[in-house]
Each structure stands twice: as C-alpha cells, then as structure tokens.
Amino acid sequence: MQGTWQDRLKEAVAADGRSMRAISDAADLGHNFLSELFNKRKEPGIDKLRRLCDELHVSVTYIVTGVDLGPEDEEAGDAEGAGQF
C-alpha cells in the first residue's frame, strides 16, 4: 500500500486486530493516542512512532516511506543510524 504514513499506520492497526485503545495502552502512550493521531491529524515524534511500530511489529521505515525493508536491512539501518534524528 502506498498513500500517506497515516494510511500505512491505519493499515497496520487494522491488521493487528486489537482496538486503537489497546494498542495505545500497550505502547504506553495513553489510551486515546491513536484516536487523536487519526482524528486530529497530529504527527507523532519519532520516539512515539517507534513505540507504536514496535507494538505493531512493523518498521518505522515502512510507515514513514512506504518502503518495506527486509529484517536484515532494517537492523543494519538501526545500527548505522542509532541516535541520528
């Protein structure tokens, strides 16, 4: 799926099967975080986005760019770019 990062995040949330509230709570972001993100068109900081992606088992790279890197590429990018934002 292409589209926007919000579209890709919504797709990941739908595929997860849990409610937005359950995912937000599990990512320790407050129970209304995803709802506010989608309804109020807020943009999360990288730390909060990473926590959501970790909880949803999707890469930040995919959500932000639409490019689905393999696990090896994603790990290499994490190691090379650690702390660089």
C-alpha positions in Angstrom: 0.0 0.0 0.0 1.3 3.5 -0.8 -0.7 6.5 0.3 0.3 8.5 3.4 2.1 7.5 6.6 -1.3 7.7 8.3 -2.8 5.3 5.7 0.0 2.8 6.4 -0.3 3.1 10.1 -4.1 2.6 9.9 -3.5 -0.5 7.8 -1.1 -1.8 10.5 -3.6 -1.1 13.3 -6.4 -2.8 11.3 -4.2 -5.9 10.7 -3.3 -6.1 14.4 -6.8 -6.9 15.4 -6.8 -5.0 18.7 -8.6 -1.8 19.4 -6.8 1.5 19.0 -7.1 2.0 22.7 -5.5 -1.4 23.5 -2.6 -0.7 21.1 -2.1 2.8 22.5 -2.1 1.5 26.1 0.3 -1.4 25.2 2.7 1.1 23.6 2.4 3.2 26.9 1.2 6.2 25.0 -2.2 6.8 26.8 -5.4 5.2 25.7 -6.5 7.9 23.3 -3.2 8.4 21.5 -4.1 6.6 18.2 -7.6 8.1 18.1 -6.2 11.6 18.5 -3.5 10.9 15.9 -6.0 9.9 13.3 -8.9 12.2 14.2 -7.0 15.3 14.9 -4.3 14.7 12.2 -1.5 15.0 14.8 2.0 14.0 13.9 3.9 11.9 16.4 7.5 12.4 17.3 9.9 9.7 16.3 10.1 8.1 19.8 6.3 7.7 19.9 6.1 6.4 16.4 8.9 3.9 17.1 6.9 2.7 20.2 3.8 2.2 18.1 5.7 0.4 15.3 7.4 -1.9 17.9 4.0 -2.7 19.3 2.5 -3.3 15.8 5.6 -5.3 14.6 6.1 -3.0 11.6 9.1 -0.9 10.7 9.2 2.8 11.1 10.8 3.0 7.7 7.7 1.3 6.1 5.3 3.6 8.0 7.2 6.8 7.1 8.3 6.0 3.5 6.2 3.0 2.3 9.4 1.1 1.6 9.3 -2.3 3.2 12.9 -3.3 4.1 13.8 -6.8 5.0 14.8 -7.6 8.6 18.5 -7.5 7.8 18.3 -4.1 6.1 16.2 -2.7 9.0 18.7 -3.9 11.6 21.6 -2.5 9.6 19.9 0.9 9.4 19.2 0.9 13.1 22.8 0.1 13.9 24.2 2.7 11.4 21.8 5.5 12.3 21.5 5.0 16.1 20.8 8.3 17.7 20.7 10.3 14.5 17.5 12.2 14.1 
